[in-house]
């Protein structure tokens, strides 16, 4: 408790005020008692003056003795004589206090003085209590007002407290909490919009192959369809089903990655070995178009990354290069380990990308506007998925291209990045 009082200015002020108040009350009480005793002293003087006056008037020649007797210490002989005399008139040590007029008057004054003193002390305590309560009320009102603002979605919290202390720390923590809530709600709203956009895009992408399959199925059910036409419809349906299967697989991967359902596990792997595996997976597609895929000379490079998903990202880029490179073309892959990251360049001599489309190729479901791109199979998911995989690992992807000459995709992965 003492530590809290030391740290909190408001508690310090209240304690200081309380101590000052107690000293003030003690002073007031002592002052009242002093005034009362002073009044009793004056009454005693008046009584002595009355006794001396009467005795001197009766015995003028005994003035010195009378004065000495009254103002000096009591003489036991005279006390005894006086007591015996006063007993005759009913006045002795057994006489009640209120039967003494002097005491009764003094007592009433004493009560009045003390009541006044206690009223003043009570008023001071009430004033101090109200003042302290007002300070706490202002603090609590500020917190209450800002909580209402948070509940209404207003995160502009401002609790000014320039003094160091417990309340100041609570104010700072409250403002930090409001900022985090704001960021969290903005993130949720953004995620909500992303999910809506993703659902819309997926619905759009699935409509075309489903409509095509539905149409071919209806034609096959009609009478008068020849065997050659039937085979053609079945083959085209087969291609659409394969496309739908590939698209569904890609969309599932994409949605799981964006929803945070996939945790990338970064471990130490040889990136050269991962590229070899990616090339092997697409080798048949390249062979069908007589495309040569070559890997530049490089040493084994061990870095931290997710082997499975990074291979998926590399495959997407190589497949994209195969798709848009003519028969007999070439794809060259080079690895360059730099100071902070490793760069993988995948270069082809394909159709290239229009300059105005360079900034759009990594967007979700984006496909180029050229006839060659529109005529080829694809959904615009591969490069977007590659970008997401690399960014989740702290990397990135860039592209350089010239129309009709070729394209180079550069994949970057951080060196020695382990989580």
N, C-alpha and C positions, 0 to 999 in steps of 0.2 A: 504493500500500500504506500509506503514511504517513497519507493521508487517511482510509482505513478504520480505522486504529488510533485516530486522533483521534476518530472518530465512534462507535466501538464501545466501550462501557464494559468489556465482558468482555476484549477485547483489551488495553485500557489496563491493567486489573488484572494480566493475565498478563505484559505487558511490564514493569510495575513490579516484580512479584514476581520475574521473571527477573533484572532488574538487581540487586535486593536480594540475590538468591541468589548471583549472581556475585561481588558485593562480599563477601558472607559467606564464600564459598569461598576467595577470595583472602586474607581475613583469617585463616581457619583455616589455610591453607597457610603463610602467613608466620609465624603463631604457632608452628606446628610446627617450622619451620626455625629460628626464634629459640630455641625450647626446645633444639633439637639443638645449635646453636652455643653456647648457654649451658652445656650439658653439657660440650662440648669445652673451653670456657673453664675450667670448674671442674676438669676433668681436668688441664689445663695448670698450674693453680695448685697442685694436689696434687703434680704432678711437680716443680714448682719448690720446693715445701716440702720434698719428699723430698731433693732435691739440696742445698739450703741446709742442711738439718738435718745431713746427713752431713758436709758440708764444714766447717761450724762446729764440729761435735764433734771433727773432726780438727785444725782450725786455729782455735781460739777467738780468737786474736789477729788473725786476718784477717777477722773477721765483717763489717765494713763493706765491705770490698772484695768479699767473696763476694756479699753482698746486692746491691750496685750492679751487679755483673757479671750477676747473674741477672735482675733486674727492669729494667735499662736496656738500651739498644740494644746489639746485638752488636758486639764488637770483632774485627776481621778477624784479628788476631794470635792471639787465643784460639780463634776458630772453626777456624782452620787447625790449631792444636795439638790441639784436641778431635777434629777429623776424623781426623787421623793416629792418634790414640790409639784411636778407635772402630773404625777399619778393622782394627786388629789383632784385634778381637773379632767381625768380620763384620758390622758395622753401619755403613752409609754411605748415600749418596743412591740407590744401586741396590737397596737392600733393599726387597722387595715390601711393599705396604701390609698384607696379611693376616699377614705375619710379625711385625707390630707389635701386641702385645697390646692396647695402648691404642686404636689405630685400629680393631682388630677389634671390640672391645667397643662403641666409638662407632658403628661402621657398623651393627651389629645393632640398636642402639637407634634409629638413624636410619630403618632399614627399618620397624621396628615403628611408630614415630611416623607415618611417611608412609602406611603401610597403613591405620592407624586414621583418618588425615585423609581419605584417599580413600574409605574406607567411609562416613564421615560425609557427605562431599560427594555420593556416590552415593545415599545414603538421602534426603538433602534433595531431590535432583533427582527421585527416584522419588515422593516425597511431593507435590512441586509438580506433577509430571506427572499423578498420580492425581487431585489436586484439580482441575486444569484440565480433565482428561478427564471428571471427574464433572459439572462445569458444562455442558460440551458434551453429555454423555450425557443430562442432564436436559432440555436444550432439544430434542434429537433425539427423545427419548422422548415429549415433549409433542406434537411435530409428528406422530410416528408414530401416537400414540394418536388424535389428532384426524383423521388421514387414515383410520384404520380406522372411526371414527365416521361420517365422510362416506360411505365405501363401504357402510356398513350403513344409510344413509339418515337418520342422526342429524346434524342441522346445528347442534346446540348447541355450537359450537366456542368454547373459552375458553382462550386462551394468555395468561396474565397476564405482562406484561413492562412494568413501570413506567419502566424506564430508557430513555433515548433512545439510539438506535444502529441499526446494520444489522439485527441480530436482531429488535429491536423493530419496525422497519419491515416486515420479512418477516412477523412475527406479525400486524401490522395488515393487511397485504395478504392474508394467509391467511384471516383472519376475513372480510374483504370478499369474497373469492372464495367462501367458504362461504355467505355471505348471498345472493350472486348465484346460486349453484347452487340454493339453496333456492327462490328466486323463480322461476328457470327451470323447475325440476321442478314446482312448484305450478302454473305457467302451463301446462305440458304436460299435467298431470293435468286441469286445468280445460278445456283445449282438447279433450282426449280425451272428457270428459263432454259437452261441447257438441256434438261430432261425433256421439256416440252418440244424444244427444237429437234432433239434426237429422235423422239417418237414420230414427229412429223416427217423427218427425213427418211427414217426407216420405212414408214408407211408408203412414202412416195417411191422409194427404191424397190419395194416388193410388188408394187402394183403391176409394173410392166411385165415381168416374167410370169406372174400368176395369170394375168389377162391373156398372155400368149398361150400358155398351157391350156387354159379354159377354152380358148377358141379352137385349138387343134383337137382337143377332146371332143368338142361339139361336131367338128367336121368329120372326125373318125366315126362318130355314131350315125352319121347320115348314110342313107343307101346310095349306091351307085359310085362309091369311092373305089377307084382301082387300086391294085396292089402297089403299083409304083408310087401313086399319090399317098397311099397309106404309109409306105415306108418313109417317104419324104416327111410326112407329118410326124411320124414317130421319132425320126432322127432329129427333127427340129425341136420336138418336145423334150428329147433327151438332152439336147444342148441347153435348153431353157432350165431344165431340172438341175443340170450340173451348175449352171450359172446361179440358180436360186440356192443351191446347196453351198456354193462358195460364198455367196453374198450373206447368207444366214450365218455361216461360220465367222466371217469377218465382222458382222454386226454384233454377234455375241461377244467376241473378243473385245471389240471397241466399247460396247456398253459396260462390260465388266471392268475394263480398265478405267473408264471415266467415272464409274460409280465407286471406285476404290476397292473393288472386290478382289483385285489381284495385287498381291504384294510382291514386288520385284526383290529377289534375293541376290544381292551383289556379292560375288565371290571372286577369288583370284583365278582367272582363266587366260589361256593363250588366245588372243584375238585372231591370230592367223589361223588357228585350228577351227575356230567358229566360222570364219569366212569360207574355209574349205568345205565345211559341212553345208553351208548355205548354197554354195555353188553346186554341190552334188545333188541337192534337192531340186534344182531347176535345170540340171544338165540336159534332161530329155527335151524340155521345151526349147532350149537353145539349139540342140541338135536338129530338131524338126525344121528350124529355119537356117540351119548351117551357119549359126553365129558362133564365133570363136570367143571364148571367155578366158582371159589370161590374168594371172596374178603376178604382179611385179615382185622382184626379189626383195626379201626383207627378212630380218631375224625374227625369232619368236618374241612376241611382246606380251608380257603378262600384266594385266590391269584388272581392276575390280569392276565387274558388271554382271548382269543377269544373262547367263549364256543362252537360255531358251528363248527369251523374248528379244534379245539382241539379234539372234539368228533370224527370228521372224522379221525384224525390221530390215535386215540386210537383204533377205529374200524378196521382200516387197519392192525394194529399190531395183534389184537385178531383174525381177519379173517385169517391172515397168520398163526397164531398158530393152529387154527382149521384145516386148510387145510393140514398141515404137521404133525398132531398128529393122531395116529391110534385110531380106535374105542375104547371107554372105557377109553380114556386118561384123563388127568387132566390139567387144566390151572389155575394158581394161580396169583392173582393180589394183590400187596401190595403197600401201600402209605407210604412214609417216608418224613416228612418235615425236611429239614436241615436248616442250618443257612442262606444261601443265595438262596437256591432253593428247590423245591419239586421234589422228585424222585418217579416215578411210575414204578414198576417192573412188567413185564408180563412174567411169567415163564411157560413153557410147558414141557412135557416129550415126545416130538415128535422125528422126525428122526434126528434132529440136522443139523449142517452146517459143511461142510468140512473146515479145518483150512485155506487152501489157498484161500477160497472164502469169508472169514469173511469181508475183506476190500472192497468187491465188492457188497455186498447185498443192499447197499443204493444207488447204481448207477442207473440211469434212464434206464429202460427196461432190467435190468440184471436179469437173471434167472440162478439158479444153474445147474451144469452139471450132477448131479445124475439122475438116471432113475426115481426115485420117483418124483422129481421136474419136470422133463420134461413131465411126464405122467399126471400131475395135471394141472388144468386150471390156467391161470394167464398170466400176461403180463410184470411183473416186474415194475409196476408203483406205487403200494401201498406204499412200504417202502420208495421209493424216495419222494413221495408226503408227507409222514409223516415227513421225515427229513426237507423238505422245509417249512412245516407249523410250525414246532418247531423252526427252525432257524429264521424265520421271526419274531418270538416273543422273540428272545433272548435266546432260549433254544437249546437243542440238543438231540440226541438219540445215544445210544451205544448198543452193542450186545456181549454176551458171550455164547458160545455154545460148546457142545461136541457131536461128531458124535455118534448117536444111544442112547444118554442119554437125550438130551433136549436142549432147547435154552431159554435164558433170555434176553428180550429187556428192556432196561432202558430208560425211557423218562424223561427229565429234563425240568422244567419250573421255571423261576425266581420268587422269592417271591416279592410281592409288586412292581411289575414292571408295571408302568402306563404311557401311552403316551398321 
